[in-house]
Amino acid sequence: MTAPARIVIAAGGTAGHVVPALAVADALRADGCEVVFVGGERAERELVPAAGYELRTIAVEGISRTNPLKAARAVGKAVGGAVAARRILKQLKPDAVMGGGGYVAGTVGAAAAALRIPLVLTEADSHLGISNKLLARFARRLCLAFPLDGRDGGKYLVTGRPVPPPASDLAAARERFGIAEGETVVLVFGGSLGARSINTAALEAFATPPAAGARILHAAGKRDYDRLSAPGDHYDLRPYIDRFGEALLVSDLVVARSGGSIFEVAAHGKPAILIPYPHAAADHQTANARWMERHGAAVIVPDGELTAERLGAEVGALLADRDRLATMAAASAALARPDAAEAIAAELLAAAGRAPAPGA
């Protein structure tokens, strides 16, 4: 009997990297594969074991462009991380390696290339990150969330960004958050760490409900939560929401940054007001937001223009125009790529010599 394929997934840093990688891992596990993660000490330290996967850790961090001492420390860690990554891969002997984002993906991907282990890369943003640019020529396939100019042909495949299966039990989700049938819900979030400008504007904008009977569900992030307080019973303020699909399921409108989470928003068919993080690499959050806006699924408010008054006006206008809200919701749903995790899993199995990729 042939042993199950063993796949190593290198992903870490933020939940935005780890959650999509876990969706691919679940698709691989459903195909009978053994999956081991390699990561660092950030979001993956909690999320990966909680999902039932083994996590091997290495020490890596981003190279600072402004602080020479931090940059030197990062280079030193990178050297040690590369040695550790090679040792782990030699021990595990995987059939293929997936680079799923974060600093660790570049280090482990380079080790896989040096050891001639088949490598599949994923890119969640609307541009190629530095690690993916450097490793692309060694990869069997580079799976893209968005079509990218000049990135087509056999090496590149647009799969969308993998997300967990959308939540579907509306009654259970309403019960979890204490939402009565017919109540309007605005979901506010800014990523696992939160977004200070959104937190500040939302708490002021929605000190009173933005529409009659409206509720606010706000994941403020662990960094700011202890300094914040809910302005009333209509306002459910939390540091973090696990099983996040349930929060999307109960919502009528989303206020958020525009990182990779926009694919989870689309998977649930939700209209959005997007406030791109202005310092994101290559300004990719603005590009992400424009993609949703261009398809009629979102309204963009630049971070520099975000005030409580502007946010309150944008949300109030949309909640008052249910026809427009429904049209945006349909446009959002049309952008969903629910098979992204399965498509990437198929590419990994093909790279491992276990199964043909879609269309092969």
N, C-alpha and C positions, 0 to 999 in steps of 0.2 A: 504494500500500500504506500502511495506517495505521501510524504510528510506534508503538512499544510505549509503554505507559503509563509515566510516570516518577513514582515515589513517593518522597517524602522521609520518613524515619523519624527522629524526634528522641527519643533515649533515652540515658541515661548515668548515671554514678554507680557503682552496684554491679552485679555480675553478675546480681543479681536483677531488675534492669531490662533489662539488655542481652541476656541469653540469651533471654527471651521475644520480644523485638523481633527477634532474629535468626531465631527460628522463623517469625515472620510474614514476614520478608524472604525466607526460603527458599521459603515458599508462594507469594509474589508472583513470585519468580524462576522457579518452576516454571510459572507462568502467562504467562511471557514478558515480565514487567515489568523495567524498569530501576529499581534501588533505590540511593539514596544516603542515608547516615546523617549526621546532624548531632549532635555530642556535645561532651564536654569532654575532660579529660585524665586521667580515672580508668579504670575497668575497660574502657570502650569503646575506649580508645586501643590496647589490645592485642587485644581480642576481635573487634572489627569487621573490621580488616584481615585478621586470621587466617582469618576466615570468607569472605574474598574480596570484601568490599564497600568502596567508597570512603567515607572519613570526612572530613567538613569539621568543624573545631573552632571553638568559641566559648568565651569565658571567662565562666563563671558559677559561683556557689556559693550554698549555703543561707544564709538570713538568720538570724544568731544572735539568740536571744531573751534572752541573758544577758550578752553582751559588746557594748557600744555601738560600739567601734572595729571589731570584726569585722562588725557589722551594717552600719555605714557603708560598709565596704569592699565588702560584698556588694551593696549598693544601687548603688554606683558600677560594679561589674562588670555588674550587671543592665542598666544603661543602655547600656553598651558592647556587651553581648551582644545586646541588642535591635536595635541598629544593625547588628551583624554578621549577625544572623539574617535581617533584611530584605534585606540585600545578597545573601546566599547564595540566598535564595528567588527573588529577582529574576533572579539569574544562571541558576539551574537551571530555573525555570519549571515546577515540578512540577504534575502533574494532581491530586494530593491529598497531604496531609500527615498523618502519624500521630504523635500524642503518646504515646510509649511509657513514660513515667515518668522520674523524676529532675528536677533543677532545670532542665536544658536543655529539657525537654519543654514546660514552661510558657512559657519565653521564645520558643521557636520556634512554639509553638501560637498565642501572641498575635500574632506577626508574620504567620502564615498568615491569621488572622482579619482583621487589618488590611488585608491584600492580597487578601482575598476568595478565598483558595484553599480548596477543600473540606477540612475538618478532621474526622478520626476520632480519638477518644481511647480509650485503654484504661486500665482501673483494675484492678490486680492484688490489691488488698487488700479487706477487708470493710468499708471506708468510703471515701468520696470524699476524695482529697487536696485540698489548698487550690487547686492549679493547676487540677485538673479541675472543682472547684466553680465557679471563676471563668470557665472557658472553656466549660462545658457548654452554655450558651445559643448559642454560636457553632458548635458541632460538629454535623455531620450525624448522627453516631451516637456513643454512648458505650458501649463494649463492657466488660461487667463480668465479673469472675471469679466473684463471688457475687451471688445475689439480694440487693438492698438495699431496705429499707423506704422507700416513697415514690419509688423510682427505677424506674418501670416506664412502659409506654406506648411510643410510636413512637421516642422519642429513645434509649431504653435497651435493650440486648440482652445477655442473659446468655450469654456464650460459653465461660466458663471461662478459665483462664490458659493462654496458649500455651506449650508446652514442646517441646523437640526430640523427634523420634521415639524411642520407647523402644528401648533396646538389646535385642537378641534373640539374639545368639550367645553362649550361656552358656559353651560350651567355650572360646572365645577369651577371654572375660572372666576365667574361672578361671585360664587360663594366664597372663594379664597380671599378676594379683595373686598368683600362686602358691598358689591355693586348690585343694585336692584335692576330688574328688567326695565328697559326704557330709559335708564339714566344715561346721560352723556358723559363720556370719559375722555379727558385729554391726558395722554401719556408724555411725560417729559423725562429725558435722560441724556447723558453726555458721555457714555462709556464707563468702564469699570472704575476709573479714577474720578469721573465726573468732569464737568465743565463749569468753571467758576462764573463766567459771564452768563451762561444759561441759568445756572442756579439763582444768581442774584436777580436777573430780570424776571424769571418765572415767579419767584416768591412775592415780588412786588406786584407784578401784573395780575396775579391770580389771588391776591389777598382777599378778594371777593370773587365768587364764581363768575367765569367769563360768559355764562349763559344760564338761564333759569334751570336750576337743578343739576348743573354740571359738576362733575367731580374731577379732581386733579390727582393723578398717580405719578409721583416724581421719584425717580431713582437718582439721588444726588451724587453718588460716589462716596467712597470711604474717606477720601481726603478732606472734604468740606463738611461732611454730615454733622459732626459734633458742634460745629459753629452755627448751625441752622436750626430754625424751629418752624413748624407748620403754623400758618396764620389762622386756621380754623378747622372745623370738623369736616369740611368739604375737601380738605387737602391731606392726602396720604403721602407723607414724606418718609422715604426709606434710604438707607445707604446703598443697597444693592438688591436686585430682585433675581433670585434663581428661578429656573423654569420660566425664562423671560418670555417665551412664546405666549404664555397665559396672559401676561400683561398686554402684549400686542393684541391678543384676541379680544379682550374686553374694551379696547380703546376705539374711539371714533376718529381721533386725530393724533398724530405724533409730532412732538417738537424735539429735535435732536441734532447732534452733529451728523456729518455725512461721510463717516468712514465705512468700513465694510458692512456695518450693521444695516445699511440700506437694503441689502439683499434679504435680510430677515424681515424688514418692514414690508418689502414687496411680496415675500412669501405669504404674508398674512393679508395682503391686499389693502394696506392702510395708506391714506393720504398723509402727507407730511409737510411740516414747515422745517426747513433745514438751515442750520447755521454752521457753515463750514469752519473748521478750525483753521485760522489764518496762517499758522506756522507749520502746517503739515508738509512733509517732504514733497517738493515739486508742486505744491498747492493742489495735491490730488483730491482733497476733500471738496474743493470748489468744482473740479471736473466731475466728480461723482454726483454732486448736487445738480449740476447743469444737465447731466444725463437724465436724472429723474424729472427735472423741470421741463426739459425738451420734450419728454414723452407725456407731459401733462399730469404727472403724479405728485409734484411737489411745488412749493413756493420757497424761494431762497431769500433769506435775510442775512446779509453780510455781518460778520461778527462786529465790525467797527460801527455798524448802524444799529446794533441791537440795544434797545432800551425797553423798559417795562411798558412804556406807552406804545411803542411800535409792536411789540409782541402781543400785547393785549388787543390791539386793533386788528392784527392779522388773524389771530385766533377767533376773535369775535365775528369778523366778516365771514370766515369759512363756516363757523357753526350756524350762522344765520342763513347760509345758502346751502341747503341740503342737496339740491340738485348738483351744484358744483362739487360738493364733497363726495357724492356718489360717483361722479364722473372721474374724479381724481383717484378714488379707490379702485375703480375698474382699470384705470391706466396703470396703477401700481401693481395690481395682480398680473397684468399682462407682461410685466417685466420679470416676473419670478422665474427662477431656474431651479425647480424642485429636484431635478435629477443630477445636480452638479456633483454631489458627493459620490454618487454611483459612477458617474462618468470618470472622475479622477481615480476612483478605486479600480475601474477597468483598465485605465492606463498603467497603473502600478502593477496589476497582475500581468498585463502584456509585457511590461518591461522585465518582470520576473520570469517570463517564459511560461506562464501558467494559463493564459487565456488570451484570445484576441481582443484588442481594443475595439470600441464601437466603430463600425465602418471599415474595419481592417479586413 
